[in-house]
């Protein structure tokens, strides 16, 4: 890599730091970070939440306090951010905290058990070098470097210089007329609307979402596209399913919203491959944001990828290994792909995507 990565990861640093460590947040991220700290015998001195979420409660045996109370008790504390956000008022509050305390946002995988620490990076150093070498522009290489350094160091400010708007997809991808768009992980329809606007030549849409509540919102929020006349209404197929490397029945956690993913228990749901979802249609654009199932989804779509060479937008932040396994697989399948990496405005490495295009 062109820029040196940290010799010490955030977890090693915290084992030697002679300061009180406190957590900001009480959700799933806080659970994962607390588990990592306890496994390393790193003492946690307290947990705080935003003032509206304190409410006289506890988290994992800690009273949930305010930042002000903990800062008064530990003026020289280290704050670990335990959640992701893109809300301006929350980001402003985090910046205020960082101006007063040493502050980090440790990277823990959204799904999976592999931690992006120094050992992981060194074990896969050759793969990281391969992926960086295949990137097609300087923005991608700068984004890759910043992402790796952030994941190792926990310094979330490293990502800010490489933030790019979602609209940049229009500059990276080229679609033919009457294009078919397969939106995997369509959520509430936001990306159906976004990419239909960026690429008006999209005519056919297959929108796939596993969560029942989001699926209903998806249908409601995109119904106007089927009624539009500029330049012509879209043909939209809605499929409630989980995208995988096989067809059949799987299970998803109930009431997970945007985080609906495959699990050992929960609600029975259809699992389907990209091949099955397209039903013989040619794919021009495929977007994958499928909560850690990206690799399985691509494996189940090999036939389509080899046949159609579609443009692809692939989220790469759910699992630590996504940053290398996903581009290496796709470049193996289609060596002609140009590969771009973009990080969109968000605290943590969420909203980080690879773009693959033949042109």
The 8 nearest C-alpha neighbors of each residue, nearest first, counted from 0:
[[1, 2, 128, 3, 131, 144, 127, 4],
 [0, 2, 3, 144, 140, 4, 141, 131],
 [3, 1, 0, 4, 144, 141, 145, 148],
 [2, 4, 5, 1, 0, 6, 148, 144],
 [3, 5, 148, 6, 2, 147, 151, 144],
 [6, 4, 7, 148, 8, 3, 152, 151],
 [5, 7, 4, 8, 117, 3, 151, 152],
 [8, 6, 5, 11, 12, 9, 117, 152],
 [7, 9, 151, 152, 11, 10, 117, 116],
 [8, 10, 152, 12, 11, 153, 13, 151],
 [11, 9, 13, 12, 8, 14, 116, 36],
 [12, 10, 14, 13, 8, 9, 7, 15],
 [11, 13, 9, 10, 14, 15, 16, 8],
 [12, 14, 16, 10, 15, 11, 9, 41],
 [13, 15, 11, 12, 41, 16, 10, 39],
 [14, 16, 13, 12, 17, 11, 18, 41],
 [17, 15, 13, 18, 14, 12, 19, 77],
 [16, 18, 15, 19, 13, 14, 20, 76],
 [17, 19, 76, 16, 20, 77, 75, 73],
 [18, 20, 76, 44, 77, 21, 73, 43],
 [21, 19, 77, 43, 44, 76, 78, 18],
 [22, 20, 45, 78, 44, 46, 43, 77],
 [21, 23, 46, 79, 78, 24, 80, 47],
 [22, 24, 80, 47, 48, 81, 79, 46],
 [25, 23, 81, 48, 29, 26, 22, 47],
 [26, 24, 29, 58, 48, 27, 23, 30],
 [27, 25, 29, 28, 24, 30, 82, 81],
 [26, 28, 30, 29, 31, 25, 82, 81],
 [29, 27, 81, 31, 30, 26, 82, 32],
 [28, 30, 81, 32, 26, 25, 27, 31],
 [31, 29, 27, 33, 28, 32, 34, 26],
 [30, 32, 34, 28, 29, 33, 35, 27],
 [31, 33, 35, 29, 34, 30, 28, 36],
 [32, 34, 36, 30, 35, 31, 29, 37],
 [35, 33, 31, 37, 32, 36, 38, 30],
 [36, 34, 32, 38, 33, 37, 31, 39],
 [37, 35, 41, 33, 39, 38, 34, 40],
 [36, 38, 40, 34, 39, 35, 41, 33],
 [37, 39, 35, 36, 40, 34, 41, 33],
 [40, 38, 36, 37, 41, 35, 14, 10],
 [41, 39, 37, 38, 42, 36, 14, 35],
 [42, 40, 36, 39, 37, 14, 43, 13],
 [41, 43, 40, 44, 20, 37, 36, 19],
 [44, 42, 20, 21, 45, 41, 19, 22],
 [45, 43, 21, 20, 19, 42, 46, 22],
 [46, 44, 21, 43, 22, 61, 47, 69],
 [47, 45, 22, 21, 63, 23, 64, 61],
 [48, 46, 64, 65, 23, 63, 66, 22],
 [49, 47, 24, 23, 53, 52, 65, 50],
 [48, 50, 52, 51, 65, 53, 47, 66],
 [49, 51, 52, 53, 65, 48, 66, 54],
 [50, 52, 49, 53, 54, 48, 65, 55],
 [53, 51, 50, 49, 54, 48, 63, 55],
 [52, 54, 50, 63, 48, 55, 51, 64],
 [55, 53, 56, 52, 51, 63, 50, 64],
 [56, 54, 53, 63, 57, 62, 64, 52],
 [57, 55, 54, 63, 62, 53, 58, 64],
 [56, 58, 62, 63, 61, 60, 59, 55],
 [57, 59, 61, 60, 62, 63, 25, 56],
 [60, 58, 61, 57, 30, 62, 25, 33],
 [59, 61, 58, 57, 62, 63, 56, 46],
 [62, 60, 58, 57, 59, 63, 46, 45],
 [63, 61, 57, 64, 56, 58, 60, 46],
 [62, 64, 47, 57, 46, 56, 53, 61],
 [65, 63, 47, 62, 53, 46, 48, 68],
 [66, 64, 47, 68, 67, 48, 50, 69],
 [65, 67, 69, 68, 47, 70, 64, 48],
 [66, 68, 70, 65, 69, 71, 64, 72],
 [69, 67, 71, 65, 66, 70, 72, 64],
 [70, 68, 72, 66, 71, 67, 73, 65],
 [69, 71, 73, 74, 67, 72, 68, 66],
 [70, 72, 68, 69, 73, 74, 67, 66],
 [71, 73, 69, 70, 74, 68, 67, 76],
 [72, 74, 70, 76, 75, 71, 69, 19],
 [75, 73, 70, 76, 71, 72, 100, 69],
 [76, 74, 73, 18, 100, 77, 19, 70],
 [75, 77, 19, 73, 18, 74, 20, 100],
 [78, 76, 20, 101, 102, 19, 21, 100],
 [77, 79, 102, 21, 22, 20, 101, 103],
 [80, 78, 22, 103, 104, 102, 23, 81],
 [79, 81, 104, 23, 82, 103, 22, 78],
 [82, 80, 29, 28, 24, 23, 79, 104],
 [83, 81, 28, 80, 24, 84, 26, 29],
 [82, 84, 346, 347, 345, 81, 85, 349],
 [85, 83, 346, 86, 345, 82, 89, 90],
 [84, 86, 345, 346, 87, 344, 90, 83],
 [87, 85, 89, 88, 84, 90, 345, 91],
 [88, 86, 90, 89, 91, 85, 84, 92],
 [87, 89, 91, 90, 86, 92, 93, 85],
 [90, 88, 92, 91, 86, 87, 93, 84],
 [91, 89, 93, 87, 92, 88, 94, 86],
 [90, 92, 88, 94, 89, 93, 87, 95],
 [91, 93, 95, 89, 90, 94, 96, 88],
 [94, 92, 90, 96, 95, 91, 97, 89],
 [95, 93, 97, 91, 92, 96, 90, 98],
 [96, 94, 92, 98, 93, 97, 91, 99],
 [95, 97, 93, 99, 98, 94, 100, 92],
 [98, 96, 94, 100, 102, 99, 95, 101],
 [99, 97, 95, 96, 100, 94, 101, 102],
 [98, 100, 96, 97, 95, 101, 74, 75],
 [101, 99, 97, 102, 96, 98, 77, 76],
 [100, 102, 77, 97, 78, 76, 103, 99],
 [101, 103, 78, 97, 77, 100, 79, 104],
 [104, 102, 79, 153, 154, 105, 80, 78],
 [103, 105, 80, 153, 79, 155, 154, 106],
 [106, 104, 153, 103, 107, 79, 9, 80],
 [105, 107, 150, 153, 104, 108, 115, 347],
 [106, 108, 114, 105, 109, 31, 32, 115],
 [109, 107, 318, 110, 319, 317, 111, 114],
 [108, 110, 317, 318, 107, 111, 316, 291],
 [111, 109, 108, 318, 317, 291, 112, 290],
 [110, 112, 318, 113, 108, 109, 291, 319],
 [111, 113, 114, 110, 108, 318, 319, 107],
 [114, 112, 111, 319, 115, 108, 318, 320],
 [113, 115, 116, 107, 319, 112, 108, 119],
 [114, 116, 319, 119, 150, 113, 151, 120],
 [117, 115, 119, 118, 151, 114, 8, 120],
 [116, 118, 120, 119, 8, 121, 151, 7],
 [119, 117, 121, 120, 116, 122, 115, 123],
 [120, 118, 122, 116, 117, 121, 115, 123],
 [119, 121, 117, 123, 118, 122, 124, 116],
 [122, 120, 124, 118, 123, 119, 117, 125],
 [121, 123, 119, 120, 124, 118, 125, 117],
 [122, 124, 126, 120, 121, 125, 119, 127],
 [125, 123, 121, 127, 126, 120, 122, 128],
 [126, 124, 128, 127, 123, 129, 122, 121],
 [127, 125, 129, 123, 128, 124, 130, 323],
 [128, 126, 124, 130, 129, 125, 131, 323],
 [127, 129, 125, 131, 126, 130, 132, 124],
 [130, 128, 126, 132, 127, 131, 125, 133],
 [129, 131, 127, 133, 132, 128, 126, 323],
 [130, 132, 128, 134, 133, 129, 127, 140],
 [131, 133, 129, 130, 134, 128, 135, 140],
 [132, 134, 130, 131, 135, 129, 338, 337],
 [135, 133, 338, 131, 132, 339, 136, 139],
 [134, 136, 338, 339, 337, 133, 139, 137],
 [137, 135, 139, 138, 134, 140, 339, 338],
 [136, 138, 140, 139, 141, 135, 134, 142],
 [139, 137, 141, 140, 136, 142, 161, 340],
 [140, 138, 340, 142, 137, 339, 136, 141],
 [139, 141, 143, 137, 142, 138, 144, 131],
 [140, 142, 138, 144, 143, 139, 137, 145],
 [143, 141, 139, 145, 140, 144, 161, 146],
 [142, 144, 140, 146, 141, 145, 139, 147],
 [145, 143, 141, 147, 146, 142, 140, 148],
 [144, 146, 142, 148, 143, 147, 157, 158],
 [147, 145, 143, 149, 144, 148, 142, 150],
 [148, 146, 150, 144, 149, 145, 143, 151],
 [147, 149, 145, 151, 146, 150, 4, 152],
 [150, 148, 146, 152, 153, 154, 151, 147],
 [149, 151, 147, 106, 148, 153, 152, 146],
 [150, 152, 8, 148, 149, 116, 153, 9],
 [151, 153, 9, 149, 8, 154, 150, 148],
 [152, 154, 105, 104, 103, 149, 150, 155],
 [155, 153, 149, 152, 103, 156, 157, 104],
 [154, 156, 157, 153, 158, 104, 149, 347],
 [155, 157, 158, 159, 154, 160, 149, 346],
 [158, 156, 155, 159, 145, 154, 149, 160],
 [159, 157, 156, 161, 160, 145, 155, 162],
 [158, 160, 162, 161, 156, 157, 344, 155],
 [159, 161, 158, 162, 157, 156, 145, 142],
 [162, 160, 159, 142, 158, 163, 342, 141],
 [163, 161, 343, 342, 344, 159, 160, 158],
 [162, 164, 343, 342, 161, 341, 165, 344],
 [165, 163, 166, 343, 167, 162, 344, 342],
 [164, 166, 167, 168, 343, 163, 193, 341],
 [165, 167, 164, 168, 169, 197, 170, 193],
 [168, 166, 169, 165, 170, 164, 171, 163],
 [169, 167, 171, 166, 170, 172, 165, 354],
 [168, 170, 167, 171, 172, 197, 166, 198],
 [171, 169, 168, 167, 172, 173, 166, 197],
 [172, 170, 168, 169, 167, 173, 356, 354],
 [171, 173, 169, 356, 170, 168, 310, 174],
 [174, 172, 358, 175, 171, 169, 356, 310],
 [175, 173, 178, 283, 172, 176, 200, 198],
 [174, 176, 178, 177, 173, 200, 283, 201],
 [175, 177, 200, 178, 174, 201, 202, 199],
 [178, 176, 202, 200, 201, 175, 179, 203],
 [179, 177, 201, 176, 202, 283, 175, 200],
 [178, 180, 203, 283, 282, 204, 201, 202],
 [179, 181, 284, 204, 285, 283, 203, 182],
 [180, 182, 285, 205, 204, 206, 183, 284],
 [183, 181, 206, 286, 185, 285, 207, 205],
 [184, 182, 287, 207, 185, 286, 288, 181],
 [183, 185, 208, 289, 288, 186, 207, 182],
 [184, 186, 208, 182, 183, 188, 207, 206],
 [187, 185, 184, 213, 188, 208, 257, 217],
 [188, 186, 217, 216, 213, 189, 185, 214],
 [189, 187, 217, 191, 185, 190, 186, 220],
 [188, 190, 192, 191, 187, 193, 186, 185],
 [189, 191, 193, 192, 188, 194, 185, 182],
 [192, 190, 188, 189, 193, 194, 195, 185],
 [191, 193, 195, 190, 189, 194, 196, 188],
 [194, 192, 190, 196, 195, 191, 189, 197],
 [193, 195, 197, 196, 191, 198, 192, 190],
 [196, 194, 198, 192, 199, 193, 197, 191],
 [195, 197, 194, 193, 198, 199, 192, 191],
 [198, 196, 194, 195, 169, 199, 193, 166],
 [197, 199, 195, 200, 196, 194, 201, 169],
 [200, 198, 201, 195, 196, 197, 202, 230],
 [199, 201, 176, 198, 177, 178, 202, 175],
 [202, 200, 178, 199, 177, 198, 179, 203],
 [201, 203, 177, 233, 178, 200, 179, 234],
 [202, 204, 179, 234, 233, 235, 201, 180],
 [205, 203, 235, 180, 179, 181, 234, 206],
 [204, 206, 236, 181, 235, 237, 182, 180],
 [207, 205, 182, 237, 185, 204, 238, 236],
 [206, 208, 238, 183, 185, 239, 184, 182],
 [207, 209, 184, 239, 185, 214, 186, 210],
 [210, 208, 240, 239, 241, 211, 259, 207],
 [211, 209, 213, 212, 259, 214, 208, 256],
 [212, 210, 214, 213, 209, 215, 239, 208],
 [213, 211, 214, 215, 210, 216, 256, 254],
 [212, 214, 216, 187, 215, 210, 211, 186],
 [213, 215, 217, 211, 212, 216, 208, 210],
 [214, 216, 218, 217, 212, 213, 219, 211],
 [217, 215, 213, 219, 187, 218, 214, 220],
 [218, 216, 187, 188, 214, 220, 215, 219],
 [217, 219, 215, 216, 221, 220, 222, 214],
 [218, 220, 216, 222, 217, 221, 215, 223],
 [221, 219, 217, 218, 216, 222, 188, 187],
 [222, 220, 223, 218, 224, 219, 188, 217],
 [221, 223, 224, 219, 225, 220, 218, 226],
 [222, 224, 226, 221, 225, 227, 220, 219],
 [225, 223, 227, 226, 222, 221, 233, 232],
 [226, 224, 232, 233, 223, 222, 227, 234],
 [225, 227, 223, 224, 232, 228, 222, 233],
 [228, 226, 232, 224, 225, 229, 223, 231],
 [227, 229, 231, 230, 232, 226, 224, 225],
 [230, 228, 231, 227, 232, 199, 224, 226],
 [229, 231, 228, 232, 227, 199, 200, 233],
 [232, 230, 228, 229, 227, 233, 202, 226],
 [233, 231, 227, 225, 228, 226, 224, 234],
 [234, 232, 225, 202, 224, 203, 235, 231],
 [233, 235, 203, 204, 225, 202, 232, 236],
 [236, 234, 204, 205, 203, 233, 237, 225],
 [235, 237, 205, 206, 204, 238, 234, 203],
 [238, 236, 206, 205, 207, 235, 239, 218],
 [239, 237, 207, 240, 206, 236, 208, 205],
 [238, 240, 209, 208, 207, 214, 237, 241],
 [241, 239, 209, 269, 270, 238, 208, 268],
 [240, 242, 270, 209, 271, 243, 269, 208],
 [243, 241, 271, 296, 272, 270, 240, 273],
 [244, 242, 296, 295, 272, 245, 271, 270],
 [299, 245, 243, 295, 296, 272, 298, 246],
 [246, 244, 243, 272, 271, 299, 247, 270],
 [247, 245, 271, 270, 272, 248, 244, 243],
 [246, 248, 270, 269, 245, 249, 271, 268],
 [247, 249, 269, 270, 268, 267, 250, 246],
 [248, 250, 268, 267, 270, 269, 247, 251],
 [251, 249, 267, 266, 268, 265, 262, 261],
 [250, 252, 261, 262, 260, 266, 265, 259],
 [253, 251, 265, 262, 259, 255, 266, 260],
 [252, 254, 255, 265, 266, 251, 259, 210],
 [255, 253, 256, 252, 210, 259, 212, 211],
 [256, 254, 259, 258, 253, 252, 257, 210],
 [257, 255, 258, 254, 259, 210, 213, 212],
 [256, 258, 259, 255, 186, 210, 213, 290],
 [257, 259, 255, 256, 260, 290, 210, 289],
 [260, 258, 255, 257, 256, 210, 252, 251],
 [261, 259, 251, 290, 258, 262, 252, 289],
 [260, 262, 251, 250, 249, 252, 263, 259],
 [263, 261, 251, 264, 250, 252, 260, 265],
 [262, 264, 250, 265, 261, 251, 252, 249],
 [265, 263, 262, 250, 252, 251, 266, 267],
 [264, 266, 252, 251, 250, 253, 267, 262],
 [265, 267, 250, 251, 253, 268, 252, 264],
 [268, 266, 250, 249, 248, 265, 251, 269],
 [267, 269, 249, 250, 248, 240, 266, 270],
 [268, 270, 248, 240, 247, 249, 241, 271],
 [271, 269, 241, 247, 246, 248, 240, 242],
 [272, 270, 246, 242, 243, 245, 275, 241],
 [273, 271, 299, 275, 274, 243, 244, 245],
 [272, 274, 300, 276, 275, 299, 277, 271],
 [275, 273, 272, 277, 276, 300, 303, 278],
 [276, 274, 272, 278, 273, 277, 271, 246],
 [275, 277, 273, 278, 274, 272, 271, 205],
 [276, 278, 280, 279, 274, 275, 273, 281],
 [279, 277, 275, 276, 280, 274, 273, 281],
 [278, 280, 277, 281, 274, 275, 276, 282],
 [281, 279, 277, 278, 282, 179, 274, 276],
 [280, 282, 307, 283, 279, 179, 277, 303],
 [283, 281, 179, 309, 284, 307, 280, 180],
 [282, 284, 309, 179, 178, 310, 180, 281],
 [285, 283, 310, 180, 309, 311, 282, 181],
 [284, 286, 181, 311, 180, 182, 312, 310],
 [285, 287, 312, 182, 183, 311, 313, 181],
 [288, 286, 313, 183, 289, 314, 312, 184],
 [289, 287, 184, 314, 290, 183, 313, 286],
 [288, 290, 184, 292, 287, 293, 291, 183],
 [291, 289, 292, 260, 288, 317, 258, 259],
 [290, 292, 317, 293, 289, 110, 318, 260],
 [291, 293, 295, 289, 294, 290, 296, 243],
 [294, 292, 296, 295, 291, 289, 297, 287],
 [293, 295, 297, 296, 292, 298, 325, 291],
 [296, 294, 244, 298, 243, 292, 297, 293],
 [295, 297, 243, 293, 299, 244, 294, 298],
 [298, 296, 300, 294, 299, 295, 293, 301],
 [299, 297, 295, 300, 301, 296, 244, 294],
 [244, 300, 298, 296, 272, 297, 301, 273],
 [299, 301, 273, 297, 303, 298, 302, 274],
 [302, 300, 304, 298, 303, 299, 305, 297],
 [301, 303, 305, 300, 304, 306, 274, 299],
 [304, 302, 306, 300, 301, 305, 307, 274],
 [303, 305, 308, 301, 307, 306, 302, 300],
 [306, 304, 302, 303, 308, 307, 301, 332],
 [305, 307, 303, 304, 302, 308, 301, 281],
 [306, 308, 309, 304, 303, 305, 282, 281],
 [307, 309, 304, 305, 306, 310, 333, 357],
 [310, 308, 283, 307, 284, 282, 311, 304],
 [309, 311, 284, 356, 355, 283, 285, 172],
 [310, 312, 285, 355, 354, 284, 286, 309],
 [313, 311, 286, 354, 353, 287, 285, 352],
 [314, 312, 287, 353, 352, 286, 311, 315],
 [315, 313, 352, 288, 351, 316, 287, 353],
 [314, 316, 321, 352, 322, 351, 317, 313],
 [317, 315, 349, 318, 314, 351, 348, 321],
 [316, 318, 109, 291, 110, 108, 315, 290],
 [319, 317, 108, 321, 320, 110, 316, 111],
 [320, 318, 115, 321, 108, 113, 114, 322],
 [319, 321, 318, 322, 323, 324, 113, 115],
 [322, 320, 315, 324, 318, 323, 325, 319],
 [321, 323, 320, 315, 324, 325, 319, 316],
 [322, 324, 321, 325, 320, 326, 327, 127],
 [325, 323, 321, 327, 326, 320, 328, 322],
 [324, 326, 328, 321, 327, 323, 294, 329],
 [327, 325, 329, 328, 324, 323, 330, 130],
 [326, 328, 330, 324, 325, 329, 331, 323],
 [329, 327, 331, 325, 326, 330, 324, 332],
 [330, 328, 332, 326, 331, 327, 333, 325],
 [329, 331, 334, 333, 327, 332, 328, 326],
 [330, 332, 328, 329, 333, 334, 327, 326],
 [331, 333, 329, 330, 328, 334, 305, 304],
 [332, 334, 330, 335, 331, 336, 329, 305],
 [333, 335, 330, 336, 331, 332, 329, 337],
 [336, 334, 333, 357, 337, 330, 356, 358],
 [337, 335, 357, 356, 334, 355, 333, 338],
 [336, 338, 356, 355, 135, 357, 335, 339],
 [337, 339, 355, 134, 135, 354, 336, 133],
 [338, 340, 354, 139, 353, 134, 135, 355],
 [341, 339, 353, 139, 352, 354, 142, 338],
 [340, 342, 352, 351, 139, 142, 343, 353],
 [343, 341, 351, 162, 350, 163, 352, 161],
 [342, 344, 162, 163, 350, 164, 345, 351],
 [345, 343, 162, 85, 342, 163, 346, 164],
 [346, 344, 85, 84, 347, 343, 349, 350],
 [345, 347, 83, 84, 85, 348, 155, 344],
 [348, 346, 349, 83, 345, 155, 104, 106],
 [347, 349, 351, 316, 350, 346, 146, 345],
 [348, 350, 351, 347, 316, 345, 346, 83],
 [351, 349, 343, 342, 352, 348, 345, 314],
 [350, 352, 342, 349, 341, 314, 315, 348],
 [353, 351, 314, 313, 341, 315, 340, 350],
 [352, 354, 340, 313, 339, 312, 314, 341],
 [355, 353, 312, 339, 311, 338, 340, 313],
 [356, 354, 338, 311, 310, 337, 336, 339],
 [355, 357, 310, 337, 336, 358, 172, 354],
 [356, 358, 336, 337, 335, 355, 310, 308],
 [357, 356, 173, 172, 337, 336, 171, 335]]
